[in-house]
Amino acid sequence: MNSEKNPFKPNQTMLSPGGNLLVSVTTDEILCWRLDALKVVGRPLKGDVLSVDVVACCVDESRIAGVAKYGAVYLWNSTDQELLASLPDCAHGASSLLFSPDGARIVIELELSDHQSV
């Protein structure tokens, strides 16, 4: 089955550092799953989620970051799924992202055209 037809087949999944929150990215939405309760937390994340390729969760599981195909970076509150911030057009070519251990910064790895990473 192809993921465009099946919204339950994720394009990407990410487990939080603490292991209690699973984030699944599909073609239609981004969902947060509480593994201790085995259920979806609230509603899907808000914002332009259809273009998000890469997601990460901070250590305390309070925030989720995502990078869109066209370079925008998003930051969501994982508790109420509200969009906290968006930075348009700043991370083209993002191949991965992560939060610093204290959750204060986001690190984005960019893939350059000659297959180098920075």
TIMI-2910 file (N, C-alpha, C, CB; in pm, 1 decimal, decimal comma, always signed):
<rs>
+----------+----------+----------+----------+----------+----------+----------+----------+----------+----------+----------+----------+------+
!      n_x !      n_y !      n_z !     ca_x !     ca_y !     ca_z !      c_x !      c_y !      c_z !     cb_x !     cb_y !     cb_z ! resn !
+----------+----------+----------+----------+----------+----------+----------+----------+----------+----------+----------+----------+------+
!    +84,6 !   -117,9 !     +0,0 !     +0,0 !     +0,0 !     +0,0 !    +88,9 !   +123,8 !     +0,0 !    -96,1 !     +0,0 !   +122,1 !  Met !
!    +54,1 !   +222,1 !    -73,3 !   +135,9 !   +342,8 !    -83,2 !    +92,6 !   +444,4 !    +21,7 !   +126,2 !   +403,9 !   -224,5 !  Asn !
!   +189,6 !   +518,6 !    +76,4 !   +160,7 !   +607,4 !   +190,1 !    +69,9 !   +723,6 !   +152,2 !   +290,1 !   +661,5 !   +247,8 !  Ser !
!    +59,3 !   +756,9 !    +23,8 !    -32,6 !   +864,0 !    -15,9 !   -177,4 !   +820,4 !     +0,5 !     -6,7 !   +906,2 !   -161,0 !  Glu !
!   -203,9 !   +692,7 !     -7,8 !   -339,9 !   +641,1 !     +6,4 !   -370,1 !   +598,3 !   +149,5 !   -361,4 !   +524,0 !    -87,8 !  Lys !
!   -267,6 !   +570,6 !   +226,7 !   -285,2 !   +520,3 !   +361,8 !   -225,5 !   +618,5 !   +462,4 !   -220,6 !   +381,3 !   +376,7 !  Asn !
!   -306,8 !   +705,4 !   +524,3 !   -252,8 !   +804,5 !   +617,9 !   -194,5 !   +743,1 !   +744,1 !   -359,9 !   +901,9 !   +655,9 !  Pro !
!   -217,1 !   +613,9 !   +766,9 !   -162,7 !   +549,8 !   +886,2 !    -22,6 !   +495,5 !   +863,9 !   -253,8 !   +438,3 !   +931,0 !  Phe !
!    +22,5 !   +493,2 !   +740,3 !   +159,1 !   +449,3 !   +710,7 !   +248,3 !   +571,9 !   +713,6 !   +168,0 !   +375,9 !   +571,8 !  Lys !
!   +334,2 !   +583,3 !   +814,7 !   +414,9 !   +705,2 !   +827,8 !   +527,4 !   +713,2 !   +726,0 !   +472,9 !   +713,7 !   +966,5 !  Pro !
!   +558,5 !   +837,5 !   +685,4 !   +675,4 !   +864,0 !   +602,7 !   +798,8 !   +866,5 !   +690,5 !   +660,3 !   +996,9 !   +525,6 !  Asn !
!   +781,2 !   +908,3 !   +814,1 !   +890,0 !   +912,7 !   +910,5 !   +831,7 !   +897,6 !  +1050,1 !   +971,3 !  +1044,6 !   +898,0 !  Gln !
!   +903,7 !   +830,3 !  +1138,2 !   +866,6 !   +824,8 !  +1279,2 !   +988,3 !   +864,8 !  +1360,8 !   +815,2 !   +682,3 !  +1320,1 !  Thr !
!   +963,6 !   +922,9 !  +1476,1 !  +1070,0 !   +970,0 !  +1562,9 !  +1028,4 !   +940,6 !  +1706,5 !  +1098,7 !  +1122,8 !  +1541,3 !  Met !
!  +1116,9 !   +878,7 !  +1781,4 !  +1093,2 !   +850,5 !  +1922,2 !  +1166,4 !   +955,7 !  +2004,7 !  +1140,0 !   +706,2 !  +1960,1 !  Leu !
!  +1098,5 !  +1011,9 !  +2102,7 !  +1160,3 !  +1113,6 !  +2188,3 !  +1274,9 !  +1052,7 !  +2267,7 !  +1056,0 !  +1175,7 !  +2283,7 !  Ser !
!  +1369,8 !  +1136,1 !  +2311,9 !  +1482,6 !  +1085,3 !  +2390,6 !  +1439,7 !  +1008,2 !  +2515,8 !  +1571,6 !  +1200,2 !  +2431,0 !  Pro !
!  +1329,7 !  +1049,1 !  +2577,8 !  +1281,8 !   +981,0 !  +2697,5 !  +1203,9 !   +853,9 !  +2668,3 !  +1196,5 !  +1073,6 !  +2776,7 !  Gly !
!  +1168,0 !   +833,2 !  +2542,3 !  +1098,2 !   +712,2 !  +2501,5 !   +948,7 !   +710,8 !  +2527,9 !  +1158,4 !   +597,9 !  +2569,0 !  Gly !
!   +890,3 !   +824,5 !  +2566,4 !   +747,6 !   +827,9 !  +2597,3 !   +661,0 !   +887,8 !  +2486,9 !   +726,3 !   +904,9 !  +2722,7 !  Asn !
!   +723,2 !   +953,6 !  +2389,7 !   +649,3 !  +1021,9 !  +2284,7 !   +698,9 !   +974,9 !  +2148,5 !   +663,5 !  +1175,2 !  +2298,3 !  Leu !
!   +606,4 !   +931,6 !  +2064,8 !   +637,8 !   +891,4 !  +1928,5 !   +571,1 !   +992,1 !  +1836,0 !   +590,0 !   +744,3 !  +1898,2 !  Leu !
!   +645,3 !  +1043,7 !  +1739,3 !   +591,2 !  +1138,7 !  +1642,8 !   +590,2 !  +1070,0 !  +1507,6 !   +674,3 !  +1271,9 !  +1638,9 !  Val !
!   +474,9 !  +1067,0 !  +1441,4 !   +465,4 !  +1006,2 !  +1309,2 !   +426,0 !  +1112,8 !  +1207,6 !   +363,1 !   +889,2 !  +1308,8 !  Ser !
!   +500,1 !  +1115,3 !  +1098,1 !   +477,1 !  +1210,5 !   +989,4 !   +419,7 !  +1132,1 !   +872,9 !   +609,4 !  +1286,2 !   +948,3 !  Val !
!   +298,6 !  +1167,9 !   +829,7 !   +237,6 !  +1105,6 !   +712,5 !   +219,1 !  +1212,5 !   +605,5 !   +101,1 !  +1037,7 !   +748,6 !  Thr !
!   +161,7 !  +1174,8 !   +494,9 !   +136,8 !  +1272,9 !   +388,9 !    +27,9 !  +1372,1 !   +427,4 !    +98,1 !  +1202,1 !   +259,9 !  Thr !
!    -53,0 !  +1340,0 !   +528,0 !   -166,1 !  +1424,4 !   +565,9 !   -146,7 !  +1503,7 !   +694,8 !   -286,7 !  +1340,2 !   +579,6 !  Asp !
!    -66,3 !  +1450,3 !   +787,4 !    -60,2 !  +1513,6 !   +918,8 !    +60,3 !  +1464,7 !   +998,3 !   -188,7 !  +1486,6 !   +996,8 !  Glu !
!    +84,5 !  +1533,5 !  +1108,6 !   +186,1 !  +1490,3 !  +1204,9 !   +112,9 !  +1464,1 !  +1335,5 !   +301,6 !  +1598,4 !  +1223,0 !  Ile !
!   +127,7 !  +1341,8 !  +1386,8 !    +60,9 !  +1302,3 !  +1510,5 !   +162,6 !  +1273,3 !  +1618,9 !    -28,0 !  +1180,1 !  +1487,4 !  Leu !
!   +124,7 !  +1303,5 !  +1742,9 !   +205,4 !  +1270,3 !  +1860,1 !   +134,0 !  +1157,7 !  +1934,5 !   +227,4 !  +1396,1 !  +1953,3 !  Cys !
!   +207,4 !  +1052,4 !  +1964,2 !   +152,9 !   +937,7 !  +2035,0 !   +220,0 !   +925,4 !  +2170,9 !   +171,5 !   +808,3 !  +1952,9 !  Trp !
!   +140,8 !   +918,3 !  +2278,4 !   +195,1 !   +890,5 !  +2412,3 !   +206,4 !   +739,2 !  +2424,5 !   +103,8 !   +951,7 !  +2527,9 !  Arg !
!   +326,0 !   +688,3 !  +2437,5 !   +344,8 !   +543,9 !  +2441,9 !   +299,8 !   +483,3 !  +2573,4 !   +489,0 !   +510,2 !  +2417,8 !  Leu !
!   +303,7 !   +562,5 !  +2681,7 !   +256,7 !   +509,3 !  +2809,3 !   +105,2 !   +489,0 !  +2809,3 !   +296,7 !   +602,8 !  +2923,3 !  Asp !
!    +32,2 !   +565,0 !  +2727,3 !   -113,2 !   +552,1 !  +2719,0 !   -156,9 !   +483,7 !  +2589,6 !   -178,6 !   +689,3 !  +2729,5 !  Ala !
!    -62,7 !   +464,4 !  +2495,8 !    -90,8 !   +404,7 !  +2365,3 !   -204,3 !   +475,0 !  +2292,2 !   -124,5 !   +258,4 !  +2381,7 !  Leu !
!   -198,2 !   +609,3 !  +2290,4 !   -300,6 !   +684,1 !  +2218,4 !   -242,5 !   +813,6 !  +2163,5 !   -420,5 !   +713,7 !  +2309,8 !  Lys !
!   -313,7 !   +867,5 !  +2066,4 !   -274,0 !   +994,1 !  +2005,8 !   -296,8 !  +1104,9 !  +2107,2 !   -353,2 !  +1021,6 !  +1874,2 !  Val !
!   -200,8 !  +1196,9 !  +2118,4 !   -211,6 !  +1311,0 !  +2208,4 !   -282,7 !  +1422,7 !  +2133,6 !    -70,9 !  +1357,5 !  +2259,6 !  Val !
!   -400,5 !  +1460,2 !  +2178,4 !   -471,6 !  +1573,5 !  +2118,8 !   -499,2 !  +1557,0 !  +1970,9 !   -393,7 !  +1698,6 !  +2139,9 !  Gly !
!   -483,9 !  +1665,9 !  +1898,6 !   -511,1 !  +1667,2 !  +1754,7 !   -378,5 !  +1674,9 !  +1678,3 !   -604,1 !  +1787,2 !  +1716,6 !  Arg !
!   -382,8 !  +1659,9 !  +1545,8 !   -258,2 !  +1671,4 !  +1467,6 !   -193,3 !  +1808,6 !  +1485,8 !   -286,2 !  +1646,6 !  +1318,0 !  Pro !
!    -61,4 !  +1814,2 !  +1465,0 !    +10,5 !  +1940,7 !  +1476,0 !    -41,1 !  +2039,8 !  +1372,9 !   +161,5 !  +1919,1 !  +1458,4 !  Leu !
!    -41,3 !  +2167,0 !  +1409,7 !    -91,3 !  +2272,0 !  +1322,1 !    +22,2 !  +2330,2 !  +1238,7 !   -159,8 !  +2382,5 !  +1404,0 !  Lys !
!    -13,4 !  +2398,7 !  +1130,8 !    +85,9 !  +2460,8 !  +1043,8 !    +93,1 !  +2387,7 !   +911,7 !   +223,2 !  +2462,9 !  +1110,7 !  Gly !
!   +193,8 !  +2418,7 !   +833,4 !   +211,5 !  +2359,9 !   +701,8 !   +279,3 !  +2223,9 !   +713,7 !   +293,2 !  +2453,3 !   +611,3 !  Asp !
!   +208,7 !  +2128,1 !   +771,7 !   +268,8 !  +1998,9 !   +802,4 !   +283,9 !  +1909,5 !   +679,1 !   +186,0 !  +1927,9 !   +906,6 !  Val !
!   +214,7 !  +1939,6 !   +570,9 !   +220,4 !  +1853,5 !   +453,1 !   +358,0 !  +1851,2 !   +388,8 !   +118,5 !  +1898,2 !   +352,0 !  Leu !
!   +439,1 !  +1949,8 !   +416,4 !   +570,9 !  +1956,1 !   +353,7 !   +684,8 !  +1922,8 !   +450,4 !   +592,7 !  +2093,6 !   +295,6 !  Ser !
!   +653,9 !  +1881,9 !   +572,8 !   +758,6 !  +1853,2 !   +672,1 !   +824,0 !  +1719,4 !   +641,1 !   +700,0 !  +1852,4 !   +816,0 !  Val !
!   +957,0 !  +1721,5 !   +635,2 !  +1035,4 !  +1601,0 !   +606,2 !  +1103,8 !  +1544,0 !   +728,8 !  +1138,7 !  +1631,0 !   +501,5 !  Asp !
!  +1153,5 !  +1630,5 !   +816,3 !  +1239,3 !  +1589,8 !   +927,0 !  +1180,8 !  +1644,5 !  +1056,5 !  +1385,5 !  +1639,6 !   +906,5 !  Val !
!  +1172,3 !  +1561,3 !  +1160,7 !  +1122,6 !  +1605,7 !  +1291,2 !  +1217,6 !  +1562,8 !  +1402,3 !   +981,6 !  +1549,7 !  +1317,3 !  Val !
!  +1210,8 !  +1635,2 !  +1513,5 !  +1288,9 !  +1601,8 !  +1633,2 !  +1209,9 !  +1646,3 !  +1754,7 !  +1430,6 !  +1669,1 !  +1630,6 !  Ala !
!  +1238,1 !  +1585,4 !  +1868,7 !  +1171,0 !  +1617,8 !  +1994,2 !  +1276,8 !  +1654,7 !  +2097,5 !  +1083,2 !  +1498,5 !  +2044,0 !  Cys !
!  +1248,4 !  +1756,0 !  +2179,1 !  +1345,2 !  +1793,4 !  +2282,3 !  +1341,4 !  +1690,7 !  +2396,0 !  +1315,6 !  +1936,5 !  +2336,6 !  Cys !
!  +1444,6 !  +1691,8 !  +2477,9 !  +1463,0 !  +1590,8 !  +2582,9 !  +1343,5 !  +1583,0 !  +2677,6 !  +1589,0 !  +1620,9 !  +2662,7 !  Val !
!  +1287,1 !  +1698,5 !  +2715,9 !  +1174,7 !  +1695,2 !  +2811,4 !  +1040,2 !  +1668,6 !  +2742,8 !  +1167,5 !  +1827,4 !  +2887,9 !  Asp !
!  +1042,4 !  +1645,6 !  +2612,2 !   +924,6 !  +1610,4 !  +2531,7 !   +820,1 !  +1720,9 !  +2525,5 !   +861,0 !  +1485,9 !  +2586,7 !  Glu !
!   +857,0 !  +1844,1 !  +2556,4 !   +760,8 !  +1954,6 !  +2555,0 !   +749,3 !  +2021,8 !  +2418,3 !   +799,9 !  +2057,7 !  +2658,4 !  Ser !
!   +852,8 !  +2007,2 !  +2334,7 !   +851,6 !  +2073,2 !  +2204,1 !   +896,5 !  +1977,9 !  +2094,8 !   +941,2 !  +2197,3 !  +2205,6 !  Arg !
!   +841,1 !  +1999,3 !  +1976,2 !   +876,4 !  +1923,6 !  +1856,8 !   +917,3 !  +2023,5 !  +1750,2 !   +757,9 !  +1832,9 !  +1808,1 !  Ile !
!  +1024,6 !  +1995,2 !  +1680,1 !  +1069,1 !  +2080,4 !  +1569,9 !  +1055,9 !  +2001,4 !  +1440,8 !  +1216,4 !  +2129,5 !  +1591,0 !  Ala !
!  +1031,9 !  +2073,3 !  +1331,8 !  +1022,8 !  +2010,2 !  +1200,7 !  +1079,6 !  +2102,2 !  +1094,7 !   +877,6 !  +1973,7 !  +1167,5 !  Gly !
!  +1134,8 !  +2041,6 !   +989,1 !  +1186,7 !  +2118,0 !   +876,1 !  +1109,7 !  +2075,5 !   +752,4 !  +1340,9 !  +2096,3 !   +857,3 !  Val !
!  +1059,4 !  +2174,1 !   +679,2 !   +982,7 !  +2149,1 !   +557,8 !  +1075,1 !  +2133,5 !   +437,6 !   +882,7 !  +2262,4 !   +533,5 !  Ala !
!  +1024,0 !  +2072,9 !   +331,7 !  +1100,1 !  +2051,7 !   +209,1 !  +1156,7 !  +2181,3 !   +154,3 !  +1013,2 !  +1985,7 !   +104,6 !  Lys !
!  +1083,9 !  +2289,2 !   +167,9 !  +1126,1 !  +2416,7 !   +109,9 !  +1208,2 !  +2501,2 !   +207,3 !  +1004,9 !  +2495,0 !    +64,6 !  Tyr !
!  +1248,2 !  +2445,5 !   +322,7 !  +1342,1 !  +2512,8 !   +411,4 !  +1285,4 !  +2581,1 !   +533,9 !  +1413,2 !  +2610,4 !   +335,9 !  Gly !
!  +1154,7 !  +2582,6 !   +550,9 !  +1097,6 !  +2644,7 !   +670,8 !  +1119,5 !  +2553,6 !   +791,8 !   +946,0 !  +2673,6 !   +651,0 !  Ala !
!  +1142,4 !  +2614,5 !   +907,0 !  +1158,5 !  +2541,6 !  +1032,4 !  +1038,8 !  +2574,6 !  +1120,8 !  +1294,2 !  +2578,0 !  +1103,6 !  Val !
!   +978,2 !  +2472,7 !  +1181,7 !   +861,7 !  +2490,2 !  +1267,7 !   +893,3 !  +2439,0 !  +1408,0 !   +738,6 !  +2416,7 !  +1209,3 !  Tyr !
!   +830,7 !  +2501,2 !  +1506,9 !   +843,7 !  +2458,7 !  +1645,4 !   +703,6 !  +2450,1 !  +1705,0 !   +934,6 !  +2556,9 !  +1727,2 !  Leu !
!   +669,2 !  +2332,3 !  +1758,4 !   +536,8 !  +2309,8 !  +1816,3 !   +547,3 !  +2275,0 !  +1963,9 !   +463,6 !  +2198,4 !  +1741,1 !  Trp !
!   +440,6 !  +2305,5 !  +2037,2 !   +422,5 !  +2258,3 !  +2173,5 !   +363,0 !  +2118,2 !  +2162,0 !   +330,0 !  +2355,7 !  +2258,8 !  Asn !
!   +426,9 !  +2017,8 !  +2219,5 !   +376,8 !  +1880,8 !  +2204,3 !   +255,1 !  +1851,9 !  +2292,1 !   +486,8 !  +1782,3 !  +2236,9 !  Ser !
!   +229,2 !  +1935,8 !  +2391,1 !   +115,2 !  +1913,4 !  +2479,7 !    -16,4 !  +1955,0 !  +2415,7 !   +134,8 !  +1988,7 !  +2609,5 !  Thr !
!    -20,4 !  +2076,3 !  +2357,3 !   -145,6 !  +2123,5 !  +2296,9 !   -139,7 !  +2131,7 !  +2144,3 !   -180,7 !  +2259,2 !  +2352,7 !  Asp !
!    -29,0 !  +2089,0 !  +2084,7 !     -8,5 !  +2082,7 !  +1940,3 !    -10,8 !  +2218,8 !  +1870,7 !   -112,9 !  +1995,2 !  +1879,8 !  Gln !
!     +0,9 !  +2327,0 !  +1945,5 !     +0,9 !  +2461,2 !  +1886,5 !   +137,1 !  +2493,5 !  +1825,7 !    -36,3 !  +2566,7 !  +1992,4 !  Glu !
!   +133,9 !  +2566,1 !  +1715,0 !   +255,6 !  +2612,7 !  +1650,7 !   +311,3 !  +2728,2 !  +1733,5 !   +228,9 !  +2656,4 !  +1502,7 !  Leu !
!   +434,6 !  +2714,7 !  +1783,1 !   +497,0 !  +2817,9 !  +1866,0 !   +573,7 !  +2919,1 !  +1781,5 !   +590,8 !  +2753,9 !  +1968,1 !  Leu !
!   +639,6 !  +2870,9 !  +1675,9 !   +721,2 !  +2959,9 !  +1592,3 !   +744,8 !  +2896,0 !  +1457,0 !   +856,2 !  +2992,3 !  +1660,7 !  Ala !
!   +767,3 !  +2979,6 !  +1357,8 !   +807,9 !  +2931,3 !  +1226,6 !   +911,1 !  +3027,3 !  +1169,5 !   +685,7 !  +2917,2 !  +1131,2 !  Ser !
!  +1012,4 !  +2971,1 !  +1107,8 !  +1118,4 !  +3048,9 !  +1044,3 !  +1117,8 !  +3012,2 !   +896,3 !  +1259,6 !  +3021,4 !  +1110,7 !  Leu !
!  +1067,9 !  +3101,4 !   +812,0 !  +1057,7 !  +3066,8 !   +669,9 !  +1193,8 !  +3064,4 !   +601,3 !   +966,6 !  +3165,3 !   +598,6 !  Pro !
!  +1207,3 !  +2972,8 !   +508,1 !  +1317,9 !  +2974,0 !   +412,4 !  +1456,8 !  +2983,2 !   +474,6 !  +1300,1 !  +3087,4 !   +319,5 !  Asp !
!  +1485,9 !  +2899,1 !   +574,5 !  +1618,2 !  +2910,2 !   +638,8 !  +1695,5 !  +2779,8 !   +644,0 !  +1602,5 !  +2962,1 !   +778,0 !  Cys !
!  +1639,4 !  +2669,3 !   +599,1 !  +1709,9 !  +2541,8 !   +613,9 !  +1690,7 !  +2451,6 !   +492,2 !  +1662,0 !  +2469,8 !   +739,5 !  Ala !
!  +1715,2 !  +2503,9 !   +373,2 !  +1703,5 !  +2420,8 !   +252,2 !  +1803,8 !  +2307,0 !   +257,3 !  +1725,4 !  +2505,5 !   +124,5 !  His !
!  +1759,7 !  +2189,1 !   +219,2 !  +1849,4 !  +2074,1 !   +216,9 !  +1870,5 !  +2009,1 !   +351,8 !  +1980,2 !  +2114,6 !   +162,5 !  Gly !
!  +1780,6 !  +2031,2 !   +446,6 !  +1796,3 !  +1971,0 !   +579,8 !  +1784,1 !  +1819,5 !   +569,4 !  +1690,5 !  +2027,3 !   +679,3 !  Ala !
!  +1881,6 !  +1749,8 !   +628,0 !  +1876,6 !  +1604,2 !   +626,9 !  +1849,1 !  +1547,9 !   +766,8 !  +2007,6 !  +1547,8 !   +572,4 !  Ser !
!  +1874,7 !  +1625,8 !   +869,7 !  +1841,0 !  +1584,4 !  +1005,7 !  +1838,6 !  +1707,3 !  +1095,8 !  +1942,3 !  +1478,5 !  +1059,0 !  Ser !
!  +1773,9 !  +1691,7 !  +1210,3 !  +1774,4 !  +1798,7 !  +1308,6 !  +1761,5 !  +1739,9 !  +1447,0 !  +1661,6 !  +1899,1 !  +1281,7 !  Leu !
!  +1810,8 !  +1814,1 !  +1545,9 !  +1800,8 !  +1770,0 !  +1684,3 !  +1806,2 !  +1890,7 !  +1776,4 !  +1913,1 !  +1670,0 !  +1718,7 !  Leu !
!  +1757,0 !  +1869,8 !  +1897,0 !  +1763,3 !  +1971,8 !  +2000,9 !  +1893,4 !  +1955,0 !  +2077,6 !  +1640,7 !  +1962,8 !  +2096,4 !  Phe !
!  +1944,7 !  +2065,9 !  +2130,5 !  +2058,4 !  +2057,9 !  +2221,4 !  +2010,6 !  +1988,2 !  +2348,6 !  +2117,9 !  +2200,7 !  +2252,6 !  Ser !
!  +2101,5 !  +1931,7 !  +2428,2 !  +2060,5 !  +1860,3 !  +2550,2 !  +1973,6 !  +1943,5 !  +2645,7 !  +2183,1 !  +1813,8 !  +2623,8 !  Pro !
!  +1995,8 !  +2075,9 !  +2649,8 !  +1914,4 !  +2160,1 !  +2738,5 !  +1785,4 !  +2207,6 !  +2671,4 !  +1995,4 !  +2280,8 !  +2784,3 !  Asp !
!  +1764,0 !  +2172,9 !  +2543,9 !  +1641,9 !  +2209,7 !  +2472,3 !  +1636,5 !  +2353,9 !  +2427,1 !  +1525,1 !  +2182,5 !  +2557,6 !  Gly !
!  +1745,0 !  +2429,6 !  +2445,5 !  +1744,8 !  +2572,4 !  +2413,3 !  +1776,3 !  +2601,5 !  +2266,6 !  +1844,3 !  +2643,8 !  +2500,5 !  Ala !
!  +1842,5 !  +2507,2 !  +2198,9 !  +1882,4 !  +2530,0 !  +2060,0 !  +1841,7 !  +2411,3 !  +1973,4 !  +2034,7 !  +2554,0 !  +2050,1 !  Arg !
!  +1827,3 !  +2439,5 !  +1843,9 !  +1800,6 !  +2335,6 !  +1745,1 !  +1919,3 !  +2332,1 !  +1650,0 !  +1665,5 !  +2361,6 !  +1667,8 !  Ile !
!  +1970,6 !  +2213,3 !  +1624,5 !  +2079,9 !  +2194,9 !  +1530,5 !  +2022,3 !  +2130,0 !  +1405,5 !  +2195,3 !  +2108,3 !  +1592,2 !  Val !
!  +2053,4 !  +2188,2 !  +1288,8 !  +2002,5 !  +2136,4 !  +1162,2 !  +2121,2 !  +2097,6 !  +1075,0 !  +1911,7 !  +2241,4 !  +1090,2 !  Ile !
!  +2123,3 !  +1973,0 !  +1029,4 !  +2227,2 !  +1928,0 !   +937,5 !  +2177,4 !  +1953,1 !   +796,4 !  +2262,8 !  +1776,8 !   +959,4 !  Glu !
!  +2257,2 !  +2021,9 !   +716,8 !  +2221,9 !  +2053,2 !   +578,8 !  +2306,0 !  +1970,3 !   +484,1 !  +2240,4 !  +2202,9 !   +549,9 !  Leu !
!  +2241,3 !  +1916,0 !   +381,7 !  +2314,0 !  +1842,2 !   +280,4 !  +2339,6 !  +1935,4 !   +163,4 !  +2236,2 !  +1715,4 !   +235,7 !  Glu !
!  +2465,2 !  +1952,9 !   +130,5 !  +2502,5 !  +2041,2 !    +20,4 !  +2489,6 !  +1966,7 !   -111,8 !  +2646,3 !  +2094,5 !    +38,9 !  Leu !
!  +2494,7 !  +2040,4 !   -221,4 !  +2473,2 !  +1981,5 !   -352,3 !  +2576,9 !  +1874,7 !   -389,1 !  +2473,9 !  +2089,5 !   -455,8 !  Ser !
!  +2698,9 !  +1882,7 !   -337,5 !  +2799,7 !  +1781,9 !   -369,0 !  +2804,9 !  +1670,8 !   -263,9 !  +2936,3 !  +1847,3 !   -381,4 !  Asp !
!  +2692,8 !  +1649,0 !   -194,4 !  +2673,7 !  +1541,5 !    -96,9 !  +2760,2 !  +1555,8 !    +28,1 !  +2702,4 !  +1409,7 !   -161,8 !  His !
!  +2800,4 !  +1677,5 !    +59,1 !  +2867,7 !  +1704,3 !   +184,4 !  +2763,6 !  +1753,5 !   +283,3 !  +2982,6 !  +1807,8 !   +166,6 !  Gln !
!  +2790,1 !  +1734,0 !   +411,4 !  +2698,8 !  +1781,7 !   +514,7 !  +2767,9 !  +1887,0 !   +598,6 !  +2649,7 !  +1665,7 !   +603,2 !  Ser !
!  +2689,4 !  +1983,5 !   +647,5 !  +2741,6 !  +2085,5 !   +738,7 !  +2650,7 !  +2094,6 !   +858,6 !  +2754,0 !  +2223,3 !   +669,0 !  Val !
+----------+----------+----------+----------+----------+----------+----------+----------+----------+----------+----------+----------+------+
</rs>
